[in-house]
């Protein structure tokens, strides 16, 4: 397991917590790990402790990679109180939900995200 992130499964939700900003290839590795080793019907990507910057093309490619891997209906919550990360995640949301069976939504707090995932 990387020192940059931690994956755990708790109360029906797969939680990905970042301790350092991920790089593009690492996100693809994390997606592969989740698909192979964790339930992914409900996922919470916790970006509360980091700041990062992906290009528009990288956000598009990550979204497309995720759509190809997460083939069952699922919900994904992204948590980030950082406005810059939130803007990038809004762009990602648009790419991710196009022609997808995934529901994606960004939140400012973990508790809001968990409430949405469980409804």
C-alpha positions as CSV (number, residue, x, y, z in Angstrom):
1,X,0.0,0.0,0.0
2,X,1.3,3.4,-0.9
3,X,2.1,6.0,1.7
4,X,0.2,8.5,-0.4
5,X,-3.3,7.0,0.3
6,X,-5.2,4.5,2.3
7,X,-8.2,2.3,1.3
8,X,-10.6,0.9,3.8
9,X,-14.1,-0.6,3.7
10,X,-16.3,0.7,6.5
11,X,-20.1,0.4,7.0
12,X,-20.7,-0.5,3.3
13,X,-18.6,2.3,1.9
14,X,-15.1,2.0,0.3
15,X,-13.1,5.0,1.5
16,X,-10.0,6.3,-0.3
17,X,-8.2,8.7,2.0
18,X,-5.2,10.7,0.5
19,X,-2.3,11.8,2.7
20,X,-0.4,13.3,-0.2
21,X,-1.5,14.6,-3.7
22,X,-1.9,11.7,-6.2
23,X,-0.2,11.7,-9.6
24,X,-2.1,10.7,-12.7
25,X,-0.8,7.1,-12.9
26,X,-1.4,6.5,-9.2
27,X,-5.1,7.3,-9.6
28,X,-5.4,4.6,-12.3
29,X,-3.6,2.1,-10.0
30,X,-6.0,3.0,-7.1
31,X,-9.0,2.4,-9.4
32,X,-7.6,-1.0,-10.4
33,X,-7.1,-1.9,-6.7
34,X,-10.6,-0.9,-5.8
35,X,-12.1,-2.9,-8.7
36,X,-10.1,-6.0,-7.7
37,X,-10.2,-5.9,-3.9
38,X,-13.0,-3.7,-2.6
39,X,-16.8,-3.3,-3.1
40,X,-17.3,-0.3,-5.2
41,X,-21.1,0.3,-5.2
42,X,-20.5,3.1,-2.7
43,X,-17.2,5.0,-2.8
44,X,-15.9,8.0,-0.9
45,X,-12.8,9.7,-2.2
46,X,-11.6,11.9,0.7
47,X,-9.5,14.7,-0.6
48,X,-9.8,16.8,2.6
49,X,-6.1,16.8,3.5
50,X,-4.6,17.5,0.1
51,X,-4.4,19.9,-2.8
52,X,-3.7,18.8,-6.3
53,X,-3.9,19.9,-9.9
54,X,-4.8,17.7,-12.9
55,X,-5.0,19.0,-16.4
56,X,-8.4,19.0,-18.2
57,X,-7.1,16.1,-20.3
58,X,-6.0,14.1,-17.2
59,X,-9.4,14.7,-15.6
60,X,-11.1,13.4,-18.8
61,X,-8.8,10.4,-19.0
62,X,-9.3,9.5,-15.3
63,X,-13.1,9.7,-15.8
64,X,-13.0,7.5,-18.9
65,X,-10.7,5.0,-17.2
66,X,-13.1,4.8,-14.2
67,X,-16.2,4.4,-16.4
68,X,-14.5,1.5,-18.2
69,X,-13.6,-0.2,-14.9
70,X,-16.6,0.5,-12.7
71,X,-19.2,-1.3,-14.8
72,X,-21.9,-2.0,-12.2
73,X,-24.2,0.8,-11.0
74,X,-22.5,2.8,-8.3
75,X,-22.3,6.0,-6.3
76,X,-19.2,8.0,-5.8
77,X,-18.8,10.9,-3.4
78,X,-15.8,13.2,-3.5
79,X,-15.0,15.2,-0.3
80,X,-13.0,18.4,-0.5
81,X,-13.3,21.6,1.4
82,X,-10.7,23.2,-0.9
83,X,-12.3,25.4,-3.5
84,X,-9.6,24.7,-6.1
85,X,-10.0,21.0,-5.8
86,X,-13.7,21.4,-5.8
87,X,-13.6,23.2,-9.1
88,X,-11.5,20.4,-10.6
89,X,-13.9,17.8,-9.2
90,X,-16.9,19.6,-10.8
91,X,-15.2,19.2,-14.1
92,X,-14.5,15.6,-13.4
93,X,-18.1,15.1,-12.4
94,X,-19.2,16.2,-15.9
95,X,-16.9,13.8,-17.6
96,X,-17.6,11.0,-15.2
97,X,-21.4,11.0,-15.4
98,X,-21.7,11.3,-19.2
99,X,-22.9,8.0,-20.6
100,X,-22.3,6.4,-17.2
101,X,-24.3,4.3,-14.7
102,X,-22.4,6.1,-11.9
103,X,-23.8,8.8,-9.8
104,X,-21.1,11.2,-8.7
105,X,-21.3,14.2,-6.4
106,X,-18.9,16.5,-4.6
107,X,-19.2,17.5,-1.0
108,X,-17.5,19.9,1.5
109,X,-17.7,17.4,4.4
110,X,-17.4,13.7,4.9
111,X,-20.6,13.5,6.9
112,X,-22.6,15.0,4.0
113,X,-21.0,12.6,1.6
114,X,-21.8,9.6,3.8
115,X,-25.4,10.7,4.2
116,X,-25.8,11.0,0.4
117,X,-24.1,7.6,-0.2
118,X,-26.5,5.9,2.2
119,X,-29.7,7.3,0.7
